[in-house]
Structure formats: structure tokens, C-alpha cells
């Protein structure tokens, strides 16, 4: 269809796929959640290759978040929230950005609107508890869990994402349509604030209930409409564009460049035309640029580790107002039963400094720390550190923990405390 029609038209049955094609992209995972198959089979057959509807990916799922919780979060300063409303008579979508006031919600209509909040896993520990189920993927590839609440008929329109996403139905029911054909049209409408598809012809259609999940690789057009009031959790991947990678890479090269490295032409001969930039000059330019490249794999790896652990969102980790405890105070607190909790915005990853060596780098929100591989691996995986985990680190690893505490990446707390209260609103 040339343009997005009112929802009543979209809900007509999509063109039916053959039974063979439907069987290829639909599975019941009740016996083997969340994928219904070994992770290796999923990665080999589906990851970035084809969509997969996974019934009972999370059997018996009870949503860890309620609509009123999401609305409250959308009112927080620093939360990335959007409210999208659809006008059926004009076939028009409008977008408002948060933070919102509590008074904004009671006046909303009974249908055709959606509230979306990004990075909910950073704000809500119960939502973050879903992430270990996706441990078959590199943790640094997972960007966030975005949660959307939709009133009946609520939708964000037919669109396409340039990253992998798992769409988990947490509450209520949402009808999903996708276009899984090769080379589907991906032109955008010129009359919408959102990047909505100008043409969308679904090849498959499903109704998802709580616990069902739809995996979509990049570039698959899709359109979801709430059948009733519903919550959908979108587990999205971080997939930097080539331009984003190149921009940061070049900035790093420029910052580290030796001023002594300059264009030089000791082989210069008298030119036939002094106004011409000849082939020899361009060859020297290429040589000059090549001299700046990160030919050292460790240097390149350090750049990428710093880059990929910086969030693209507004949340940042700060040291806070209180001074960091001294090492003796920190260790005493741990001995008394305290726990170090990682800041929800603190993103970590690690890399071996050499392919077979024991030296490693720990990357934390754009910073790097030289550690033994055992320590770097343990800290990257540690959402919290108790006395046993802290004691298992080397002396250098414990010193690194003290630096991370000073930087706000870990905070001391006790099991009877609320972790969100421990960190407060400093990420804003």
C-alpha cells in the first residue's frame, strides 16, 4: 500500500505465506526457552539472516513493570521518553518528547497512542534481570531494553530498524506484521515526523501474547499494533554506523597524532605544471594518512573498547558529592556484609592485550585499565561485588575497584537497601 491506512485497514489479514515458509520462521520455545533451540543453531540460522517468531520464549512471564511505573519513569528528568499519537482521520502521527508531567496522561484518549521509554533496564533492576537470558550474545552488543505501553490501536507505524531487536510481549497483546521478502521497499514518508515507510506490504502476521517474542534482524520492515492495552519490551542491539565509527576513530587519530608527522616530498622533481596536483603528490598524501593508521592491533582494540563502552544515551556516571572511602574503609565495610553495586549506567567490557597472554584491558565507560585477564574478566561480569568476589581479585584488581568506586562506577550498599536509592539521580 502506498501510504499507511487507518488501523482498521492494516488489521486485515496479510498475504498468507506458504506453510513451508511459515514453519521456517516460527517456533515454540516452551521446552527450551528462550530460543527453542541451542544458541549456536539460532546464531547460525537466524542471527542477522532471517526473522524468527518465538512462542513461549518466556513461558508464564509476568511483567516486571506495570504501565503506571512506566508513566512515572517517563516523568523523570533524564529519562528518554516519547509519546506517539495516531490520528486515523488524517493518517498522521505526532510525537512529543519527555520528560512529561503526571497531568499529561489522564487526558489521553482511550486508543491510538504509545508511550516509549528507552534504557529502562538502567532504571529498573527487575527489567534488567531479563538480560541474562540473552547471554548467548556479547554483552557489549546489547544496547538497552526499551519499554512501550500502547493503548488499544497504539502503534509507531510501519518502519525499519538498522539493528537487531528482540520484541518481547510482556503484557496484553500486540499484532505484528513483517515484510520478510528479499529487498523490500524502504523509502520513507515525507509527511511524518518519524521515519515511517512509504510502502509496506506484510508477508507474515502474528498476534503475540505474554511471553512470546519476535526476533528481527536489521532491515526487516515491521509494524506492530496493540490489540488491547499492552506492554512490549524491545531488547535492542548497539550497531554503530560506519560514519559513527569513522568519526570517533578519526578524532582519536587526530588527538594522538604527532605534530612532527607532516606532508613531505624529498623525492620532488620539477613539475610539468606547477598548478597540478599530480599522481606523485597524491601517493605521498596516501602514505601520510597510512602513517596515522592504528596498525597496532592493541592500539586499535583499545580505541574500540573505549568507544563501545560509552553510552549513546544521556546517562552518565559521576563520582557524586561524597568522597570515596579509603581502601581500609572499603574492605572493612565488605567484611561487615556490605556489597559493591555497579552503577546501572556503567558499561564494561574487556579484551586480552595479546591473543595468548594473561595481560588484558578492562574498558569502563570510555576509560581503560590494564589488568590481568582474570581480573578484567571478573570485573566486566560483576554487577555486584561482595567480600568473596573482591577477595578473589589480585592486588591490582582491588586497586582498580577502588578507582572505580572513586569514579562512581560502584557504590557500597546493603541488601536491605534499594539499589536505585543508593545511586539516586546522579546519572542525570
C-alpha positions as a Markdown table, in Angstrom:
| # | Residue | x | y | z |
|---|---|---|---|---|
| 1 | Unk | 0.0 | 0.0 | 0.0 |
| 2 | Unk | 1.3 | 3.4 | -0.9 |
| 3 | Unk | 0.6 | 5.1 | 2.5 |
| 4 | Unk | -0.3 | 4.0 | 6.0 |
| 5 | Unk | -4.0 | 3.4 | 6.1 |
| 6 | Unk | -6.1 | 3.6 | 9.3 |
| 7 | Unk | -5.6 | 0.8 | 11.7 |
| 8 | Unk | -8.8 | -0.9 | 10.7 |
| 9 | Unk | -7.4 | -1.4 | 7.2 |
| 10 | Unk | -4.0 | -2.6 | 8.5 |
| 11 | Unk | -5.6 | -5.3 | 10.6 |
| 12 | Unk | -7.0 | -7.1 | 7.6 |
| 13 | Unk | -5.2 | -10.5 | 7.1 |
| 14 | Unk | -1.8 | -10.1 | 5.5 |
| 15 | Unk | -0.9 | -12.1 | 2.4 |
| 16 | Unk | -0.6 | -15.6 | 3.6 |
| 17 | Unk | 2.9 | -17.2 | 3.5 |
| 18 | Unk | 3.2 | -20.8 | 2.5 |
| 19 | Unk | 3.2 | -23.4 | 5.3 |
| 20 | Unk | 6.8 | -24.2 | 4.5 |
| 21 | Unk | 7.9 | -20.6 | 4.8 |
| 22 | Unk | 5.8 | -20.1 | 8.0 |
| 23 | Unk | 7.4 | -23.2 | 9.6 |
| 24 | Unk | 10.9 | -21.8 | 8.9 |
| 25 | Unk | 10.4 | -18.6 | 10.9 |
| 26 | Unk | 8.1 | -19.8 | 13.7 |
| 27 | Unk | 9.0 | -22.0 | 16.7 |
| 28 | Unk | 7.6 | -22.9 | 20.1 |
| 29 | Unk | 10.3 | -22.5 | 22.8 |
| 30 | Unk | 8.3 | -23.8 | 25.8 |
| 31 | Unk | 10.6 | -26.8 | 26.2 |
| 32 | Unk | 13.8 | -24.8 | 25.6 |
| 33 | Unk | 13.4 | -21.1 | 26.3 |
| 34 | Unk | 14.2 | -18.5 | 25.3 |
| 35 | Unk | 15.1 | -19.6 | 21.7 |
| 36 | Unk | 13.6 | -23.1 | 21.3 |
| 37 | Unk | 16.9 | -24.3 | 20.0 |
| 38 | Unk | 20.6 | -24.3 | 21.0 |
| 39 | Unk | 22.1 | -20.8 | 20.8 |
| 40 | Unk | 24.6 | -21.9 | 18.2 |
| 41 | Unk | 21.7 | -23.0 | 15.9 |
| 42 | Unk | 20.0 | -19.7 | 16.4 |
| 43 | Unk | 23.1 | -17.7 | 15.6 |
| 44 | Unk | 23.9 | -19.9 | 12.6 |
| 45 | Unk | 20.4 | -20.0 | 11.1 |
| 46 | Unk | 18.7 | -16.7 | 12.1 |
| 47 | Unk | 21.1 | -14.1 | 13.6 |
| 48 | Unk | 21.2 | -11.2 | 11.0 |
| 49 | Unk | 19.8 | -13.6 | 8.4 |
| 50 | Unk | 16.0 | -14.0 | 8.9 |
| 51 | Unk | 13.2 | -13.2 | 11.4 |
| 52 | Unk | 12.0 | -15.7 | 14.0 |
| 53 | Unk | 8.7 | -15.7 | 15.9 |
| 54 | Unk | 9.4 | -17.5 | 19.2 |
| 55 | Unk | 6.2 | -18.6 | 21.0 |
| 56 | Unk | 6.7 | -19.1 | 24.8 |
| 57 | Unk | 10.2 | -17.6 | 24.8 |
| 58 | Unk | 9.5 | -16.7 | 28.4 |
| 59 | Unk | 6.7 | -19.1 | 29.5 |
| 60 | Unk | 4.4 | -17.7 | 32.1 |
| 61 | Unk | 6.0 | -14.3 | 32.0 |
| 62 | Unk | 4.7 | -11.8 | 34.5 |
| 63 | Unk | 5.7 | -8.3 | 33.5 |
| 64 | Unk | 8.2 | -6.9 | 36.0 |
| 65 | Unk | 6.9 | -3.4 | 35.2 |
| 66 | Unk | 3.4 | -2.0 | 35.2 |
| 67 | Unk | 2.0 | 0.8 | 32.9 |
| 68 | Unk | 1.8 | 3.2 | 35.8 |
| 69 | Unk | 5.5 | 2.5 | 36.6 |
| 70 | Unk | 6.5 | 3.3 | 33.0 |
| 71 | Unk | 4.4 | 6.5 | 33.1 |
| 72 | Unk | 6.2 | 7.5 | 36.3 |
| 73 | Unk | 9.6 | 6.9 | 34.8 |
| 74 | Unk | 8.6 | 9.0 | 31.7 |
| 75 | Unk | 8.2 | 11.9 | 34.1 |
| 76 | Unk | 11.8 | 11.6 | 35.4 |
| 77 | Unk | 14.3 | 14.2 | 34.4 |
| 78 | Unk | 16.9 | 12.4 | 32.3 |
| 79 | Unk | 14.6 | 9.6 | 31.1 |
| 80 | Unk | 14.4 | 9.3 | 27.3 |
| 81 | Unk | 10.7 | 9.1 | 26.7 |
| 82 | Unk | 8.4 | 9.7 | 23.7 |
| 83 | Unk | 4.6 | 9.9 | 23.3 |
| 84 | Unk | 3.4 | 9.0 | 19.8 |
| 85 | Unk | -0.3 | 9.6 | 18.9 |
| 86 | Unk | -2.0 | 8.5 | 15.7 |
| 87 | Unk | -4.8 | 10.4 | 14.1 |
| 88 | Unk | -6.8 | 7.9 | 12.0 |
| 89 | Unk | -8.8 | 10.5 | 10.1 |
| 90 | Unk | -5.7 | 12.2 | 8.8 |
| 91 | Unk | -3.4 | 9.2 | 8.8 |
| 92 | Unk | -1.0 | 11.3 | 10.8 |
| 93 | Unk | 1.5 | 10.5 | 13.6 |
| 94 | Unk | 2.6 | 13.2 | 16.1 |
| 95 | Unk | 5.5 | 12.9 | 18.5 |
| 96 | Unk | 6.1 | 14.5 | 21.9 |
| 97 | Unk | 9.3 | 14.1 | 23.9 |
| 98 | Unk | 9.6 | 13.8 | 27.6 |
| 99 | Unk | 10.1 | 14.3 | 30.4 |
| 100 | Unk | 6.3 | 14.5 | 30.9 |
| 101 | Unk | 4.1 | 15.8 | 33.7 |
| 102 | Unk | 1.8 | 13.4 | 35.5 |
| 103 | Unk | -1.1 | 15.6 | 34.4 |
| 104 | Unk | -0.3 | 14.7 | 30.7 |
| 105 | Unk | -1.6 | 11.2 | 31.0 |
| 106 | Unk | -5.2 | 11.4 | 32.3 |
| 107 | Unk | -6.3 | 13.4 | 29.3 |
| 108 | Unk | -5.1 | 11.0 | 26.7 |
| 109 | Unk | -7.7 | 9.2 | 24.5 |
| 110 | Unk | -8.6 | 5.6 | 25.1 |
| 111 | Unk | -6.9 | 4.4 | 21.9 |
| 112 | Unk | -4.2 | 5.1 | 19.3 |
| 113 | Unk | -1.2 | 6.3 | 21.4 |
| 114 | Unk | 2.0 | 4.8 | 22.6 |
| 115 | Unk | 4.5 | 5.7 | 25.3 |
| 116 | Unk | 8.0 | 4.6 | 24.8 |
| 117 | Unk | 10.9 | 4.9 | 27.3 |
| 118 | Unk | 14.5 | 3.8 | 26.5 |
| 119 | Unk | 17.1 | 2.4 | 28.8 |
| 120 | Unk | 14.5 | 1.1 | 31.3 |
| 121 | Unk | 17.0 | -1.6 | 32.3 |
| 122 | Unk | 19.2 | 1.1 | 33.8 |
| 123 | Unk | 16.3 | 2.4 | 35.9 |
| 124 | Unk | 14.6 | -0.8 | 37.0 |
| 125 | Unk | 16.6 | -3.8 | 38.3 |
| 126 | Unk | 13.7 | -6.2 | 37.7 |
| 127 | Unk | 13.7 | -5.3 | 34.0 |
| 128 | Unk | 17.5 | -5.6 | 33.9 |
| 129 | Unk | 17.1 | -9.1 | 35.3 |
| 130 | Unk | 15.8 | -10.2 | 31.9 |
| 131 | Unk | 19.2 | -9.6 | 30.3 |
| 132 | Unk | 21.0 | -12.8 | 31.4 |
| 133 | Unk | 18.5 | -14.7 | 29.2 |
| 134 | Unk | 20.3 | -13.1 | 26.3 |
| 135 | Unk | 23.7 | -14.3 | 27.4 |
| 136 | Unk | 24.2 | -16.0 | 24.1 |
| 137 | Unk | 25.2 | -12.6 | 22.7 |
| 138 | Unk | 28.2 | -10.4 | 23.6 |
| 139 | Unk | 27.0 | -8.2 | 26.5 |
| 140 | Unk | 28.7 | -5.1 | 24.9 |
| 141 | Unk | 26.5 | -5.6 | 21.8 |
| 142 | Unk | 23.2 | -5.2 | 23.8 |
| 143 | Unk | 22.3 | -1.5 | 24.0 |
| 144 | Unk | 19.2 | -1.3 | 26.1 |
| 145 | Unk | 15.7 | -2.5 | 26.9 |
| 146 | Unk | 13.1 | -0.1 | 25.7 |
| 147 | Unk | 9.6 | -0.5 | 27.0 |
| 148 | Unk | 6.5 | 0.7 | 25.3 |
| 149 | Unk | 3.0 | 0.9 | 26.6 |
| 150 | Unk | 0.3 | 1.1 | 23.9 |
| 151 | Unk | -3.4 | 1.9 | 24.3 |
| 152 | Unk | -5.6 | -0.2 | 22.0 |
| 153 | Unk | -4.7 | 0.6 | 18.5 |
| 154 | Unk | -1.5 | 2.2 | 19.6 |
| 155 | Unk | 1.4 | 2.0 | 17.1 |
| 156 | Unk | 4.5 | 3.8 | 16.0 |
| 157 | Unk | 3.8 | 3.0 | 12.3 |
| 158 | Unk | 5.5 | 0.7 | 9.8 |
| 159 | Unk | 9.2 | 1.2 | 10.0 |
| 160 | Unk | 12.6 | -0.5 | 9.7 |
| 161 | Unk | 15.4 | -0.7 | 12.2 |
| 162 | Unk | 19.1 | -0.8 | 11.3 |
| 163 | Unk | 19.9 | -3.1 | 14.3 |
| 164 | Unk | 18.8 | -6.5 | 15.7 |
| 165 | Unk | 15.9 | -6.4 | 18.1 |
| 166 | Unk | 14.0 | -8.9 | 20.2 |
| 167 | Unk | 10.4 | -7.8 | 20.7 |
| 168 | Unk | 9.1 | -9.4 | 23.9 |
| 169 | Unk | 5.5 | -9.2 | 24.7 |
| 170 | Unk | 5.2 | -8.6 | 28.5 |
| 171 | Unk | 1.5 | -7.8 | 29.0 |
| 172 | Unk | -1.5 | -7.7 | 26.7 |
| 173 | Unk | -1.5 | -8.5 | 23.0 |
| 174 | Unk | 0.2 | -6.9 | 20.0 |
| 175 | Unk | -0.3 | -7.8 | 16.4 |
| 176 | Unk | 2.9 | -7.8 | 14.4 |
| 177 | Unk | 3.2 | -7.7 | 10.6 |
| 178 | Unk | 6.6 | -8.0 | 8.9 |
| 179 | Unk | 7.8 | -8.0 | 5.3 |
| 180 | Unk | 10.3 | -10.8 | 5.1 |
| 181 | Unk | 10.7 | -10.7 | 1.3 |
| 182 | Unk | 14.1 | -10.0 | -0.3 |
| 183 | Unk | 14.8 | -6.4 | -0.9 |
| 184 | Unk | 11.5 | -4.9 | 0.5 |
| 185 | Unk | 10.9 | -1.2 | -0.3 |
| 186 | Unk | 12.3 | 1.1 | 2.3 |
| 187 | Unk | 11.5 | 4.6 | 1.2 |
| 188 | Unk | 10.3 | 7.0 | 3.9 |
| 189 | Unk | 7.2 | 9.1 | 4.0 |
| 190 | Unk | 7.8 | 12.8 | 3.6 |
| 191 | Unk | 4.8 | 13.8 | 5.7 |
| 192 | Unk | 5.8 | 12.2 | 9.0 |
| 193 | Unk | 7.9 | 13.3 | 11.9 |
| 194 | Unk | 9.0 | 9.7 | 12.3 |
| 195 | Unk | 10.9 | 7.7 | 9.7 |
| 196 | Unk | 7.9 | 5.7 | 8.5 |
| 197 | Unk | 7.8 | 3.6 | 5.4 |
| 198 | Unk | 6.1 | 4.9 | 2.4 |
| 199 | Unk | 5.1 | 1.4 | 1.2 |
| 200 | Unk | 4.6 | -1.6 | 3.4 |
| 201 | Unk | 3.2 | -5.0 | 2.2 |
| 202 | Unk | 3.4 | -7.6 | 5.0 |
| 203 | Unk | 4.3 | -11.1 | 4.2 |
| 204 | Unk | 3.6 | -12.5 | 7.7 |
| 205 | Unk | 1.3 | -11.6 | 10.5 |
| 206 | Unk | 1.1 | -12.9 | 14.1 |
| 207 | Unk | -0.7 | -12.0 | 17.3 |
| 208 | Unk | 1.7 | -12.1 | 20.3 |
| 209 | Unk | 0.7 | -12.6 | 23.9 |
| 210 | Unk | 2.7 | -12.5 | 27.1 |
| 211 | Unk | 6.0 | -14.5 | 26.8 |
| 212 | Unk | 6.0 | -14.5 | 23.0 |
| 213 | Unk | 9.0 | -12.9 | 21.3 |
| 214 | Unk | 9.8 | -11.8 | 17.8 |
| 215 | Unk | 13.4 | -11.5 | 16.6 |
| 216 | Unk | 14.1 | -9.2 | 13.7 |
| 217 | Unk | 17.4 | -8.8 | 12.0 |
| 218 | Unk | 18.4 | -5.3 | 10.7 |
| 219 | Unk | 16.5 | -4.0 | 7.7 |
| 220 | Unk | 13.2 | -6.0 | 8.1 |
| 221 | Unk | 10.2 | -3.8 | 7.8 |
| 222 | Unk | 7.7 | -4.3 | 10.6 |
| 223 | Unk | 4.5 | -2.8 | 12.0 |
| 224 | Unk | 3.0 | -3.5 | 15.5 |
| 225 | Unk | -0.5 | -2.5 | 16.6 |
| 226 | Unk | -1.8 | -3.1 | 20.1 |
| 227 | Unk | -4.9 | -5.3 | 20.2 |
| 228 | Unk | -5.5 | -4.2 | 23.8 |
| 229 | Unk | -3.6 | -2.2 | 26.4 |
| 230 | Unk | -0.2 | -3.8 | 26.3 |
| 231 | Unk | 3.5 | -3.6 | 27.3 |
| 232 | Unk | 6.2 | -4.6 | 24.9 |
| 233 | Unk | 9.9 | -4.9 | 25.8 |
| 234 | Unk | 12.4 | -4.2 | 23.0 |
| 235 | Unk | 15.8 | -5.6 | 23.6 |
| 236 | Unk | 17.9 | -3.7 | 21.1 |
| 237 | Unk | 21.5 | -4.1 | 19.9 |
| 238 | Unk | 24.1 | -1.5 | 19.6 |
| 239 | Unk | 25.2 | -1.3 | 15.9 |
| 240 | Unk | 27.3 | 1.8 | 15.3 |
| 241 | Unk | 27.2 | 3.1 | 11.7 |
| 242 | Unk | 30.3 | 3.2 | 9.7 |
| 243 | Unk | 30.1 | 7.0 | 9.9 |
| 244 | Unk | 29.9 | 6.9 | 13.7 |
| 245 | Unk | 32.9 | 4.5 | 13.9 |
| 246 | Unk | 34.9 | 6.6 | 11.5 |
| 247 | Unk | 34.2 | 9.8 | 13.2 |
| 248 | Unk | 35.3 | 8.6 | 16.6 |
| 249 | Unk | 38.3 | 6.8 | 15.1 |
| 250 | Unk | 39.5 | 9.9 | 13.2 |
| 251 | Unk | 39.0 | 12.1 | 16.3 |
| 252 | Unk | 41.2 | 9.6 | 18.2 |
| 253 | Unk | 43.9 | 9.6 | 15.4 |
| 254 | Unk | 43.9 | 13.4 | 15.3 |
| 255 | Unk | 44.2 | 13.7 | 19.1 |
| 256 | Unk | 47.1 | 11.3 | 19.2 |
| 257 | Unk | 48.9 | 12.5 | 16.1 |
| 258 | Unk | 52.5 | 13.5 | 16.3 |
| 259 | Unk | 52.9 | 17.1 | 15.1 |
| 260 | Unk | 56.2 | 16.1 | 13.5 |
| 261 | Unk | 54.3 | 13.9 | 11.0 |
| 262 | Unk | 53.7 | 16.2 | 8.1 |
| 263 | Unk | 53.4 | 16.1 | 4.3 |
| 264 | Unk | 56.9 | 15.7 | 2.9 |
| 265 | Unk | 58.3 | 15.4 | -0.6 |
| 266 | Unk | 62.0 | 14.7 | -0.5 |
| 267 | Unk | 61.6 | 13.0 | -3.9 |
| 268 | Unk | 60.1 | 16.1 | -5.5 |
| 269 | Unk | 61.0 | 16.8 | -9.1 |
| 270 | Unk | 60.2 | 19.9 | -11.1 |
| 271 | Unk | 56.5 | 19.6 | -12.2 |
| 272 | Unk | 55.3 | 19.9 | -15.8 |
| 273 | Unk | 52.5 | 22.2 | -14.5 |
| 274 | Unk | 53.0 | 23.9 | -11.1 |
| 275 | Unk | 49.3 | 24.2 | -10.7 |
| 276 | Unk | 48.6 | 20.5 | -11.0 |
| 277 | Unk | 48.1 | 18.1 | -8.0 |
| 278 | Unk | 49.8 | 15.2 | -9.8 |
| 279 | Unk | 49.7 | 11.4 | -9.1 |
| 280 | Unk | 53.0 | 11.5 | -7.1 |
| 281 | Unk | 51.6 | 14.1 | -4.8 |
| 282 | Unk | 48.5 | 12.0 | -4.1 |
| 283 | Unk | 50.7 | 9.0 | -3.4 |
| 284 | Unk | 52.5 | 11.0 | -0.8 |
| 285 | Unk | 49.2 | 12.0 | 0.7 |
| 286 | Unk | 48.1 | 8.4 | 1.0 |
| 287 | Unk | 51.4 | 7.5 | 2.6 |
| 288 | Unk | 51.0 | 10.3 | 5.1 |
| 289 | Unk | 47.5 | 9.1 | 6.0 |
| 290 | Unk | 48.7 | 5.5 | 6.3 |
| 291 | Unk | 51.3 | 6.6 | 8.8 |
| 292 | Unk | 48.5 | 7.7 | 11.1 |
| 293 | Unk | 46.5 | 4.4 | 10.9 |
| 294 | Unk | 46.3 | 2.3 | 14.0 |
| 295 | Unk | 48.3 | -0.6 | 12.6 |
| 296 | Unk | 48.9 | -1.9 | 16.1 |
| 297 | Unk | 46.1 | -4.4 | 17.0 |
| 298 | Unk | 46.3 | -3.4 | 20.6 |
| 299 | Unk | 46.0 | 0.3 | 19.9 |
| 300 | Unk | 43.0 | -0.4 | 17.7 |
| 301 | Unk | 41.5 | -2.7 | 20.3 |
| 302 | Unk | 41.9 | 0.0 | 23.0 |
| 303 | Unk | 40.2 | 2.6 | 20.8 |
| 304 | Unk | 37.2 | 0.3 | 20.1 |
| 305 | Unk | 37.0 | -0.8 | 23.8 |
| 306 | Unk | 36.7 | 2.8 | 24.9 |
| 307 | Unk | 34.3 | 3.7 | 22.1 |
| 308 | Unk | 31.9 | 0.8 | 22.6 |
| 309 | Unk | 31.6 | 1.2 | 26.4 |
| 310 | Unk | 30.3 | 4.8 | 26.1 |
| 311 | Unk | 26.5 | 5.0 | 26.0 |
| 312 | Unk | 24.9 | 6.8 | 23.2 |
| 313 | Unk | 22.2 | 8.0 | 25.6 |
| 314 | Unk | 22.2 | 10.9 | 28.0 |
| 315 | Unk | 23.0 | 8.8 | 31.1 |
| 316 | Unk | 26.5 | 9.3 | 32.6 |
| 317 | Unk | 28.3 | 8.1 | 35.6 |
| 318 | Unk | 29.6 | 10.7 | 38.0 |
| 319 | Unk | 31.7 | 10.5 | 41.2 |
| 320 | Unk | 29.0 | 12.1 | 43.3 |
| 321 | Unk | 29.4 | 14.5 | 46.1 |
| 322 | Unk | 30.7 | 12.2 | 48.9 |
| 323 | Unk | 34.4 | 11.4 | 48.9 |
| 324 | Unk | 35.3 | 7.8 | 48.0 |
| 325 | Unk | 36.2 | 5.6 | 51.0 |
| 326 | Unk | 39.8 | 4.7 | 51.7 |
| 327 | Unk | 40.8 | 1.1 | 50.9 |
| 328 | Unk | 40.8 | 0.1 | 54.5 |
| 329 | Unk | 37.3 | 1.5 | 55.0 |
| 330 | Unk | 36.0 | -0.2 | 51.8 |
| 331 | Unk | 37.4 | -3.6 | 52.9 |
| 332 | Unk | 36.0 | -3.2 | 56.4 |
| 333 | Unk | 32.6 | -2.4 | 55.0 |
| 334 | Unk | 32.7 | -5.5 | 52.8 |
| 335 | Unk | 33.8 | -7.6 | 55.8 |
| 336 | Unk | 30.7 | -6.3 | 57.6 |
| 337 | Unk | 28.4 | -7.6 | 54.9 |
| 338 | Unk | 28.2 | -4.6 | 52.5 |
| 339 | Unk | 28.1 | -5.1 | 48.8 |
| 340 | Unk | 29.5 | -3.0 | 45.9 |
| 341 | Unk | 26.8 | -2.4 | 43.3 |
| 342 | Unk | 27.7 | -1.3 | 39.9 |
| 343 | Unk | 26.1 | 1.9 | 38.6 |
| 344 | Unk | 23.4 | 1.0 | 36.1 |
| 345 | Unk | 24.9 | 3.4 | 33.5 |
| 346 | Unk | 28.4 | 1.9 | 33.9 |
| 347 | Unk | 29.1 | -0.1 | 30.8 |
| 348 | Unk | 32.0 | -2.6 | 30.9 |
| 349 | Unk | 33.9 | -4.9 | 28.5 |
| 350 | Unk | 37.3 | -6.5 | 28.5 |
| 351 | Unk | 39.9 | -7.6 | 25.9 |
| 352 | Unk | 43.1 | -9.7 | 26.1 |
| 353 | Unk | 46.1 | -7.4 | 25.3 |
| 354 | Unk | 47.7 | -10.3 | 23.4 |
| 355 | Unk | 46.0 | -13.3 | 21.8 |
| 356 | Unk | 47.5 | -15.8 | 24.2 |
| 357 | Unk | 48.8 | -13.6 | 27.0 |
| 358 | Unk | 47.5 | -13.1 | 30.5 |
| 359 | Unk | 47.5 | -9.3 | 30.3 |
| 360 | Unk | 44.2 | -7.6 | 29.5 |
| 361 | Unk | 42.4 | -4.3 | 29.4 |
| 362 | Unk | 39.2 | -3.5 | 31.2 |
| 363 | Unk | 37.1 | -0.8 | 29.5 |
| 364 | Unk | 34.7 | 1.1 | 31.6 |
| 365 | Unk | 32.5 | 3.9 | 30.2 |
| 366 | Unk | 35.3 | 5.0 | 27.8 |
| 367 | Unk | 38.2 | 4.5 | 30.2 |
| 368 | Unk | 40.7 | 1.7 | 30.1 |
| 369 | Unk | 42.5 | -0.2 | 32.9 |
| 370 | Unk | 45.5 | -2.5 | 32.5 |
| 371 | Unk | 44.8 | -5.7 | 34.5 |
| 372 | Unk | 45.4 | -9.4 | 34.5 |
| 373 | Unk | 42.9 | -11.2 | 32.2 |
| 374 | Unk | 41.3 | -13.0 | 35.3 |
| 375 | Unk | 40.6 | -9.7 | 37.0 |
| 376 | Unk | 39.4 | -7.9 | 33.9 |
| 377 | Unk | 37.0 | -10.8 | 33.1 |
| 378 | Unk | 35.7 | -10.9 | 36.6 |
| 379 | Unk | 35.0 | -7.2 | 36.9 |
| 380 | Unk | 33.4 | -6.9 | 33.5 |
| 381 | Unk | 30.9 | -9.6 | 34.6 |
| 382 | Unk | 30.3 | -8.2 | 38.1 |
| 383 | Unk | 27.1 | -6.4 | 38.5 |
| 384 | Unk | 27.9 | -6.5 | 42.2 |
| 385 | Unk | 30.9 | -7.4 | 44.3 |
| 386 | Unk | 30.7 | -9.0 | 47.8 |
| 387 | Unk | 33.7 | -9.8 | 50.0 |
| 388 | Unk | 34.3 | -13.2 | 48.3 |
| 389 | Unk | 34.4 | -11.7 | 44.8 |
| 390 | Unk | 36.5 | -8.8 | 45.9 |
| 391 | Unk | 39.0 | -11.1 | 47.7 |
| 392 | Unk | 39.4 | -13.3 | 44.6 |
| 393 | Unk | 40.9 | -10.3 | 42.8 |
| 394 | Unk | 44.6 | -9.7 | 42.7 |
| 395 | Unk | 46.0 | -6.6 | 44.5 |
| 396 | Unk | 46.0 | -4.7 | 41.1 |
| 397 | Unk | 42.3 | -5.8 | 40.6 |
| 398 | Unk | 41.4 | -4.5 | 44.1 |
| 399 | Unk | 43.2 | -1.2 | 43.4 |
| 400 | Unk | 41.2 | -0.9 | 40.2 |
| 401 | Unk | 38.0 | -1.4 | 42.2 |
| 402 | Unk | 38.9 | 1.4 | 44.4 |
| 403 | Unk | 39.4 | 3.6 | 41.3 |
| 404 | Unk | 36.0 | 2.6 | 40.0 |
| 405 | Unk | 34.4 | 3.4 | 43.3 |
| 406 | Unk | 36.0 | 6.8 | 43.3 |
| 407 | Unk | 34.7 | 7.3 | 39.8 |
| 408 | Unk | 31.1 | 6.4 | 40.8 |
| 409 | Unk | 31.0 | 3.1 | 39.0 |
| 410 | Unk | 30.5 | 1.1 | 42.2 |
| 411 | Unk | 28.7 | 2.1 | 45.4 |
| 412 | Unk | 28.6 | 0.5 | 48.8 |
| 413 | Unk | 25.2 | -0.7 | 49.9 |
| 414 | Unk | 23.5 | -3.4 | 51.9 |
| 415 | Unk | 20.9 | -6.0 | 50.9 |
| 416 | Unk | 18.2 | -4.2 | 52.8 |
| 417 | Unk | 18.7 | -1.0 | 50.8 |
| 418 | Unk | 17.0 | -0.1 | 47.5 |
| 419 | Unk | 19.8 | 0.0 | 44.8 |
| 420 | Unk | 18.1 | 2.9 | 43.0 |
| 421 | Unk | 18.2 | 4.9 | 46.2 |
| 422 | Unk | 21.9 | 4.1 | 46.6 |
| 423 | Unk | 22.6 | 5.7 | 43.2 |
| 424 | Unk | 19.9 | 8.4 | 43.3 |
| 425 | Unk | 19.6 | 10.7 | 40.3 |
| 426 | Unk | 23.3 | 11.3 | 39.6 |
| 427 | Unk | 23.1 | 9.8 | 36.1 |
| 428 | Unk | 21.2 | 12.9 | 35.1 |
